[in-house]
Structures are given as structure tokens and as C-alpha cells.
């Protein structure tokens, strides 16, 4: 992916640039809205990571300006503003995703990849995991002759984990994607749900593993 | 001073009216009493002098024409004069008597009075009789031949006059009373109506973010001053609220950015190091940073909620789906703890509220219920409509609350005695719940249930 980072904090900018380079993505880093506008207008990037508090212009206003100009490049807001009203403002300005600081790097990456996938309309219909076949349209898992019963939320969780295979997804990200909850409910609700899903999938011998990485989150891996 | 005169809930127009009626009644009665005393005294002296006049006239007639003349004149004037007449001879025998029927029941004196010694001496008496409403005025005069002439008349006519005066006074009094209600009308229009509009405005002001101010067009000057003083106060509060919001924004930003820098570096360390101990330390560090971030957010939300500075993102939300989603989220965790978590559905309800904040409030109650209820227990979530709002309750079968802690637990950093060492948390959960409820114009509370366990509730009024 060709990414554009618009961030005025030097340390965060340096970190993100390093990570993206390590992950194999090309990244251009701009510190002001004016400079970013030039790059986006030339349509040189696949996705934009946009900070809200920029020295020369508010990120929301920049976003509105871009959308008015007809620029369709997916944009992810990366900001310290955590209130619902800010998030709503971000989406109504035309943003595609919203991530608050502090954030986990792999979550940022997962979100960017999802944005890119969405914009290129890459949607698989089914998937084979060892002996098991996942019908993504009918939301069904079948292993040999048996089918595994998944509750709607379990399926949703599996889909999110699977679509970011190999990425360590933080609890916060899963809560947001599966339950649309933007805070930590305290009780280990995600842990309990992941355990349940893990039991259901491991039993019939699907060659998958949902691993818990302490301090970071959960990762979906295929063993094959 | 009048507060004990009437029931506490009696509206003020009634109080004022009752007071006016009482005052008018007392004034009327006083006027009437004084007028009656004055008029009665006047009438008495008028009556007495009229008796004396008549006695002198009759004595003159007697002197001129003797008894026949007296009889003749008396007969002629009888239908009009309503006087009683009696002549007693010097020996004490009644010589002539002409007493009309109404005057007969009175005990007319027969003996001449001792004071009537010489010719032309006069005296008067007032006589009452059982069963007779009037007073009889009787006068006596010593005639030239030693006999006595008695002349009497009742005060019926003066009583009639007095009655007339009283009727007119009553009429005048009642007309004046009606005019006395003009102040009541004025009070209703210029005092009470502005006060009522104050009440309506003040109720609107309870809602967070409200910019309503007291308005008092046409009110009395004192109320206008009150409105302007209150409005100035409200402006100051609003300015403070804005300042609090911007401080919160600043704090959130200034804390989150450095936390993000630290987190990034820790993550880098975690991923790059080959040293297991270092990775473990980095993981713990990441957990602490996430906890600190959540803590900062919670504190800022509570602070803003307590001071009505919380920016609510209200949207029409179905309470049914909000609660059933939330219960569904907590069920696996509840089952892990061998607890039964269930939702008792109420009537379908939609509310205009901040979906996310309310989810967070209920989720905090569920988090508490799961932490404090021992294995095998049951947690029940219910809701019911309350006017245009809703009451959400979470019942548990836990140890219940210590009676002295029912209110204390809602304070910041407070933790109930039931808190076991292994339960985490800073004691902010419940104050966050109450702050969120208050930001919606509602409230949150708790009580022990009969038969054990406790009930926590959130009331959200209709917006």
C-alpha cells in the first residue's frame, strides 16, 4: 500500500513511519495540512492516516475540503480526541475510520488493510481451514459431515479475527468491531467469548488457533 | 406569619383570596358595628325628643279643650301617629285610653311618677315586654288639673331606618370587596404568571447543555431583577462549564499523545526483543498504559458529567436492543463464573439518549454484579417505562450492601466493604454510572433487596 501520514508529533510520526516500512508499505509523512493536500490531490496514495490537531488546519476541516473536491481516497483519523461527539464529527466529515491515541500498531495496520480491501472490493465467499469449510455468505462452518453451530456474535468475532489473520488484534478493537462498544467493560467479556469460540472450532479439528498475546490481544492463525 | 393559617400545598392565589375575604369581612363587620352603635344612640335621643314634643302638644290641647278635645284629635290622628295615649286622673283612675293593638302587650305604667309634682313636669321611661321585638318609649306629663297624660310609641320606625342603613352598608361593603379582588388579579398576572414561567424555564435548565434563561416580560420590577441576577449566575456557570470542557479536551489531548509515544516504544520493544523477561515486562507495561488511558477517560467523563459539561451525543435508541446486546455480551463471562445472567424484557421503549454512555453505565453495573455475586447466583436486568423515560434495574443475589454504604459507594474512589482484594478497579465505576445518569437529567441509586442481594437502578427521564 502507498500510505500518507499527516501527523505533527515527531515521535509518533517516526514510530508509524518505521512500523509501516517494516510491514512492507510505502509511507509518505507530512506534518502540515497544506502539504498533505498537495500529495492527496495528486492521488499518489491508497489510504491516508490523518491527525486532527494539525498546526495549520483542523483535520476534520481538511477532510471536508477533500470530500468536497471529490477525493475518494480512504481516510483514517488518528487522534487524541476520544469523545463520541468527535468520532461522529470525524465520520460525518467523510472519514472512513477513527482510531484514538494511544493505539496498538497492529490495530492501525489491520484497520488500514480493511480500508484498502473495502475500497478494492475484495470479498471472498468461502474459505477452507484444514478439514473445515467456512461459507462466508451463509455464515456456516462445516467440518466433514458435521456443522458447527455458531451464535451470530461468535461468527462475527470469527470473521473479524479471520479477516486480519496473523495480526494481533487488541481487545478494544474486537469490542468495537463485534459489539460496537468503544470502552473497556472491565469484565473479561472478550476473553470469555474467545475461549468459547476456540473450544467450538478446535473440537472438530479445524486447523486454526486463536492465540492470546498478553498485553496485546488475540491473533488468528491457521496451522496448515 | 400567615404560614400556619393554611395547608402547605394551598396555591398562593387561594391564600391571597382567603386573606382578602377575611380582611374585607372584618372591615365590613367593624364598620357595621360602629355605625349601628352611632345610629342607635342618635335614634334614641330622636325618639325621646319626639315623645316630649308630642306630650307638650297634647298637654296644650288638653289645656285648651279638655279631654273631649284630646279625644277628638287623638282619634283623628290615630291611623298615622301610631302613638298610645292614656290619661290618668288625679285619683289614679284611668280616665281615657287609646292604645293601638301593637302597643297593648307592653306593661303601661298606671301610677303617676313621684317626680311629677308640679304642672308641666315630665318624665320618660323605656319599657320592654316579653315576646316583643321593639322597645316602648313612654313619656308622662302632669296636666293642669293634676291628672297625668301618658304617651308611648315603639322604636319600630327607627329600627326600620337602621335596617335600611345596614342593608346599604352591606351592599357597599360587598362592592368594595369585589374591588379588593383587583389586587388578586394583578398578583395573578404580574407576579404569579412570571413565577410560573420561571419554574418552567428552571425545569428546562436541569437538562445538560441547556441555554434557557429566565424571562419575565411584564413582571414586577423585583422579579425582573431576580431574573437578571439568576441569568447572570447562569451565564457564569455556562462559562465555567465551557472552560471545564476545554480543560478536559486539553488534558485528554496532552495525556493521550505522550501515552501513545510510550506505548509505541513499548510495543516495539515487545515485538523486537528476544528476551522473554523483557517481553513480559513490556506486555505488563502495555496493559498498564491501556488501563491508565481508560482511567483518564473515565475521570474526565465523571468530572464533566458531574458539572453538566458532558457533551451528550443523543440519538433515538431502542432500549430493548441496547440491553439485550449488552446482556448477550456478558453472558459468556457470567457462565464462566457459574452465574445466571438474564434479561426480563419490558415493554418496547425508545429513548433519546447517548447510546454509548448509557451502554457504559449499564455495563459498569453488570461488571459490578459479576464481580460481587458468588458462583451459583443470579443477575437479572430489567427495564420499565417511567413517564416518557425509563428505569433500568440490575438485581443480583450477592452479599448486598452494608446499610451505611448505600450512598457512600457512589462517591469517587469509594469501594464497598464487600470488595474483595482480588476485585480490581479504582472505585470509579459507580460514580461514572451516576454521572452519566445525571448528564441525562436522571439519577442512579441502589438498595438492598428483600431476601438478600442488591438492586442497582438508573433512571433516565424522557428528553
Contacts between the chains, C-beta under 8 A, distances in Angstrom:
chain1	res1	chain2	res2	distance
A	9	B	257	6.0
A	9	B	261	7.3
A	11	B	261	4.5
A	11	B	264	7.7
A	12	B	257	7.2
A	12	B	260	5.8
A	12	B	261	5.9
A	12	B	264	6.6
A	15	B	261	7.3
A	15	B	264	4.0
A	15	B	265	7.2
A	15	B	268	7.2
A	16	B	264	7.8
A	18	B	268	7.7
A	19	B	268	7.9
A	53	B	253	6.7
A	80	B	252	6.2
A	80	B	253	4.3
A	80	B	256	3.8
A	80	B	257	5.4
A	80	B	260	7.5
A	81	B	249	7.3
A	81	B	252	7.2
A	81	B	253	7.1
A	82	B	252	6.2
A	82	B	256	7.1
A	82	B	297	5.8
A	83	B	311	6.2
A	84	B	311	7.9
A	84	B	313	4.2
A	84	B	354	6.7
A	84	B	356	5.1
A	84	B	357	7.4
A	85	B	311	4.8
A	85	B	313	5.1
A	88	B	313	5.8
A	100	B	256	7.1
A	101	B	256	4.6
A	101	B	257	6.0
A	101	B	259	7.1
A	101	B	260	3.8
A	102	B	256	6.3
A	102	B	259	4.4
A	102	B	260	3.8
A	102	B	262	7.5
A	102	B	263	4.0
A	102	B	264	7.7
A	102	B	289	6.1
A	102	B	290	7.7
A	102	B	293	5.8
A	103	B	260	6.5
A	103	B	263	7.4
A	104	B	263	7.5
A	104	B	267	6.5
A	104	B	286	8.0
A	105	B	264	6.8
A	105	B	267	5.4
A	153	B	328	6.5
A	153	B	329	7.7
A	170	B	290	7.9
A	172	B	290	7.4
A	179	B	325	6.9
A	179	B	329	5.4
A	181	B	329	7.3
A	181	B	356	7.8
A	181	B	359	6.4
A	181	B	363	7.6
A	182	B	356	5.9
A	183	B	294	7.1
A	183	B	297	7.4
A	183	B	356	7.5
A	183	B	360	5.1
A	183	B	363	7.7
A	184	B	290	7.6
A	184	B	294	5.2
A	185	B	329	7.1
A	185	B	330	7.6
A	185	B	360	7.8
A	185	B	363	4.3
A	185	B	364	7.8
A	185	B	366	7.5
A	185	B	367	5.9
A	186	B	363	7.5
A	186	B	364	7.1
A	186	B	367	4.0
A	186	B	424	7.8
A	186	B	425	6.9
A	186	B	429	7.2
A	187	B	330	6.5
A	187	B	333	4.9
A	187	B	366	7.1
A	187	B	367	4.7
A	187	B	370	5.1
A	187	B	371	7.3
A	188	B	333	5.8
A	188	B	336	7.9
A	189	B	329	5.3
A	189	B	330	5.9
A	189	B	332	6.9
A	189	B	333	4.8
A	191	B	333	7.6
A	192	B	332	3.7
A	192	B	333	4.0
A	192	B	335	7.4
A	192	B	336	5.0
A	193	B	329	7.8
A	193	B	332	5.0
A	193	B	333	8.0
A	195	B	332	7.6
A	195	B	336	7.6
A	196	B	332	5.3
A	213	B	283	7.7
A	214	B	280	7.5
A	214	B	283	4.3
A	214	B	284	8.0
A	214	B	287	7.5
A	215	B	270	6.8
A	215	B	282	6.8
A	215	B	283	3.0
A	215	B	284	6.5
A	215	B	285	7.3
A	215	B	286	3.8
A	215	B	287	4.9
A	216	B	267	7.6
A	216	B	270	6.9
A	216	B	283	6.9
A	216	B	286	6.4
